[in-house]
């Protein structure tokens, strides 16, 4: 067998396209949006390389136009989770024995496909399915996912290169191997890139994966699987299963070969899974690795000498990009009293210029929140605030789900630092401001 110490291609961040009026990328994306909006989707699970259709059909509808039926996906159950585990374990010996260069080549090829011929597909699917504008989709579904797949390979080579020193007459070596069992990737709706990475990164390192995507991001997950297959990923390395979270957890966390969890989502869900895994520790062949990123309550703290316009921009961009549905979104701000009126006016002016609506109109900065459950929760928060003596609505405060799940970007002024929206993560386009006296900071 040929041998060599291979040098990776240069790894650079994927350039972000602007989708400016008249640009070829804008025209291509518009055409793809028109094509995919025709619907006709029938999305099976992909287990062991086979398309699994159950006949238990769940609708796929755009959050910004829930009257539009795009198609269906085939919902699975516990038996399909077990099927996915069996497929992952069957594929494991050959996959982990494959040379790292071959595994790397698959993911580098996938990155090239996403950055090239599938670029419009990834953007259009994410825009329609998850209600992202073109720019938010471009930086996520294309550029970040491409960067994940390329830089994961670079990081893998660096990890493999971490070798110990050797004393005279001794050759010490560090051997890196996959975990003993399968990885469970549980992925969110808000970033197509994260969904593709939580299963992709462990697979690159020689692990096999059971992947349960968010029910509101099934379409983009299926597209990722299609591209990975075209790039050469063997059957069974990643197995895409659409099952309820509790059903999947019951099968996965009671399985002897459960080896690791890769998760992004809410803190409460992560805490619950950690507790379950800890309680089942005696069942497992080895100690499962638990890796998770959860939500937060990011804040803006403005110092009294800060530039009011810059503070306002931080609020409008930090809180309302992708409708605030990011773990990194600002959801509270501490503003000194000496600059509040100026900041307030700038924010009011900025929000008056921001358009909200469907993703096909590229002038819309804000689109819909992900589903009715999210909409109802956020609308209730706004209503409670309007009725509260401890807070007031400064900007926004309107909502409408007649056609899509639209929440107007909303700024709340809280009279108490511990007001509920200063403490609880809302995951939507709502930011709460608390004023402080600058001489008391």
N, C-alpha and C positions, 0 to 999 in steps of 0.2 A: 504493500500500500504506500502511495506517495506520502512523503513527510515534508514538513516545512514549518517555519515560524512565520506566520502570516502577519502582514501589516494591514491594519484597518484603513479603509478610505477616510479622508479627512471628515470630521464630524462638525457640522455647523448648524446653527439654528435656522429653521426653515423661514425664509422671508415672508412677511405678512403682505398679502395683496390688498389693495385699497378698494377695489370694486367701484372706482370712480365712474361717473357718467361717461359713456362712450368707450370704456375700456373693454378689451376682449374677455376678461374674466367676468365682468358684469353681464355681458351678453350671454356667455355660456351658462352662467348661473341662472339667469332669467329663463333660458330655454329649459334647463333642468327642472326648475320649480314648476313651470307649466306642464312638463311631462309627468312629474311625480304627483302633482295635484289631481291628476285624473283618477288616481286610486287603483283599485284592483289588487291590493296586497293580500297575500295569503302566506303568512310567515310560520313555518314549522320550527320546532326545536331541532337542534343539530347535536346528535349524540352518537359518538363513535363514527362520525363522518356521515351518518344517515339522517335524512330528513324525517322527523317524527311528527305526524299529524294525528291529533286526538279527536277532532271533531267538536271539542269544547271550545267554541270560538268566542274570543273577546274582541270588542271593537277597538280600532285604532282611529282616533279623531284628533285633529289639530287643537291644541288648547285655545288658540285664537279664533277658531271657528268650529265649535263642537257640533254644529249641525251637519258638518261635512264628514261622511263616512269614507275613510281611505281604504278600509279593508279590515282584516282580522288577523289575530295570531292564535295559535293553538295552545291553550292552557294545559299544563301538565299537572301531575300529582306526585305523591310519594313514590310511586312505582317508577316514575321517570327520573326522579332524583337518584334512586338506587341504580337505575340503568346507567345514568351518567357516571356514578362512582365506579361501577363495574367496568365501563369503557375506559375511564381514566387509569384504573389499575392495570387493565390489559395492555394499554399503550405504553405504560411506564418503562418496562425494561428496555425496549428498543429506543425510546426517546432519550432516556438518560445515558444510554451507551453511545448515542450519536456524538460525533466530535463537536466541540463547542463552535468551531468555525462554521459548520453546517447549520447549526441552530441560529447562529448570528446572521448567516446569509438569508435565512427565511424572513427574519424581522427587518433586516435592511431592505429586502425586496418589498416587503409590505409597506415600508415607509415611502419607497419610491412610487409605488402604485397610488398611495393616498395623496402624495404631493403632486402627482402627475395626472394620469387618466381618470382617477376616481375623485379628484378634488371637488368638482362640482357636485358629485353624488353625496359626498360626506357633508358638504355644506347644506345642500338642499334638504337632505333627510333630517339633519339636526335642526334646521330652521323650521321646517314644517312640523316635525314630530315633537320638538321640545320648545318651540316658540322662541327662537333666538333670532336676532337680526343678523345681517350678513357679516358684520365685523365681529360680533361676539362668536359666531359660529366659526369664522375663519381662524381666529386665534385659539379656539378650542379644538374643534373636530378635525381640523387639518394640522395647523402648525404645532400645537402642543402634543398631539398624538404622534406626529412624525418625529418631533424632538424626543419624546419618550422612547420610541423604538430605536432611534439612532444612538442616543446617549446611554440607553440601557446597555447596548453592546459595548460602547466605550468603557462604561463603568464595570461591566463584567470582566473585560480584559484587565482592567486595573486591579480588580479583586483577585483574579487568578494570579496576577503578578506579585501579590503580597506574600513573599516567601521569607522564611526565617534565615538568619545567618547560620553558617556552619563552622564548627571548629575543625582544626587540622585532623584529617583522617575520617571525617564524618560529613555526610551529605544529608542535611535536614531538608525535608520537603513538607509543604502544606498541601493537602489534597482536599479540594472542595467538591462536595457531592450534594445531590438533591436530598430533600427530606424523605423520610420513610413513610410513604403513603400519598394521599392526594391533597391538593390545596382547594379550599372553598373561597371563591371570589364573589363577593356580594357588593354590587356596584350601584352608584346613584344615578339619578336622571340628569343632573345639572351639568355634567361634563362628559361628553362623548370620549374625550381623551382619557379621563380617569377610568371610565368603563373599560376601555381597551387596554389600559395599562395594568389594572389590578389582576387580570388573568395573564396578560402578556409577559410581565416581568418575571413571575415565578416560572412560567413555561420556558422562557429563554434560558433560565438557569438549570433546566433539565427536569423540572417538575411537571406533573400533569394536573389538570384543573377541572373542577366543576364550577361553572359560571352561572350565577343567577342574577340577571340584570333587573333594574327597576321596571315595574310594569308599565311605566310611562316613558320608557326609553328602549322598548323592545326592537323597534325598527332600526335604530342606529347600531344596536348590538348585533343584529342579524347581518347588517352590512359589514361590520368588522369581521365577522366570521367568514363571509364570502371572500373578502380580500386576503385574509390569512390563508385560506385554502388555496387561492390562486397563487399566493407567494410560496406555497409548498409545504404548509404545515400538515403533518401527518394526521390521519384520522384518530380521534380519541385523545389527542393532547389537550385540547380545550373542548369542553362539552357544554353547549348552551342549553339551559333548561329553564322553562317558564313555569314556575310553581310558586305557591304562596310562601311567604317568608317563614311562617311558623312550620308549615309542612316540610320545607327544605331543611330547616334547622333541626327538626326532630330526627330526620334520617341522618343528616351529616354529623351532628354532634354526638350521636350514639354509635357511630361506626368506629370500629377498632383502628382502621387505617386513616382516620382523620389526622392530618399532619400540620395543617396551618390554615389560618384565616387571613384574608386580605380584604379590608373593608373600608368603605367611606360612607358615612351617613350620620344619623343622629346619635348623640351621646347616650340617650336612654337605651336605644337598641344595642349599642356597643356594650354598655354596662351589663345588659341582660345576657348577651351572648358570652361575655367573659365569665359571668357567674355560672352559666350552664356548663361551660367548658371546664371550669375549675371543679364543679361538682362531679363531673364525669371523668376526672383525670385518671382514675384507676382502670378505665375501659381501654385506654389508648395504648398503642404499641410504643409510642415515644411521647415526649412532651410537645404538644402542639405549639407552634409559633403563632402569636397573635399580633397582627399589625393592623392598626386602624387610625383613620383620621376622622375626627368628629367635628361637630359644629362649634360655634363660639358666639361671643357678643362683642365684636370688634368695635372700637371706639375711636373718635377723633378728639384730641385734647388740644385746644387752641390756647396759646400763651397770649398775654395781653398786647404784645407788640406784633403779633402775627398780621399778615396782610389779609384783610377781610375778603377780598375777591378770591384769593387762593383758598381760603377756608371754605368759601361757598362752593368753589369748584370741587374741592375734596368731598363735600357733602353730596352734591348732585351726581358726580361720577362714582364716588365710592359707595354710595348707598343704593343707587338706582340702576346701574348697569345690570343687565339681565334680570331686571325686576327684583334686585336684591337677593336673588337665589344663589348666593355663593357663600361658602364658609368664610371667605375673606371680606364679605360686604360689611361696610360700616353700618351699624344699626343704632348707635347712640353717639352723641357729641356733647362735649363739655365746653361751653363757650363763655368767655368773660363778659360781664355785663357792659363793659365799655365799648364793645364792638358789635353787640348783638343786633342792634337795629340796622346797621350797615350790612352785616352778614345776611340778616333776614331779607332785606330788600334784594340783594344779589341772588339769593336762592329763589325767591319768588319770581324774579325776572327770568332766571335760567329755566325754571320749571314751566313758565308760561310759553317758552319757545320750544319745549320738548314735545314731540308728537308721540301719540300712543296708537297702536293699531296692529294690523296684520303684518306678517313678515315680508310679504311680496312687495310692499311699498317700502323702498329702501330709505325713505326719509323718516320712517318711524324709529325712534330711539328706544322706546319702551314697547314691549309686546305683552302677551298674556302670562299669568302665573300658570303653573304646570297642570293643575286639575281642579275639580270642584271642591275637593276636600281642603286644599290650600286656600282657595278663594273664600270659602265659608269661614274658615278660621280667621283670615285677615279682615274680612268684612266685620266680623264680630268684635275684633279688637278696635276697629275704627268706631263702631257704634258705642262700645263701652267707654271709649275715650270722650266721645261727644257728651256722654251723660255723666262724666266724672267731674267732681269739683277740683280734682288734683292735677288736671291736665287740660290742654286745649289744642285744637287742630290749627296749625299755622298755615299749611299749604295742603292742597289736595283734599283727601277725605271722602272722595266719591268712588263708586264702584258699580260695575254692571256685568252681569253674566248672561244677558239675553242671547248673545251670539258667541262670545268668547269670555274667558275668565280674566277680565280686565280690572285691575286695581290702580287707581290714579296714584302716582308717587305722592306720598304723604309725609309731612313733617309735623311731629307732635312736640309741643312745649310742655315739659313736666315741671310741676311746682315742687316736687319732692324727688330727691336723688334716687330713692328706692321705688319709684313708681314702676308698675309691673312691666311696662315696655322698656324700661331701663335695665331690666333683669332677665327677661325671658327672650330666648331666640325665636324670632317670628318667621324668618326665611321668606321675606317678601319685601316689597317696596315701601317700607315704613321705617323712618328714622326718628328717634326721640332726642330732643335737645334739653339739656339742663344748664341753667345759667349759674355762674359762680362769681363771687366778688374777687377780683384779681389780687387785692391786697391781703386776701385770706388764704391764698393758695399755698 
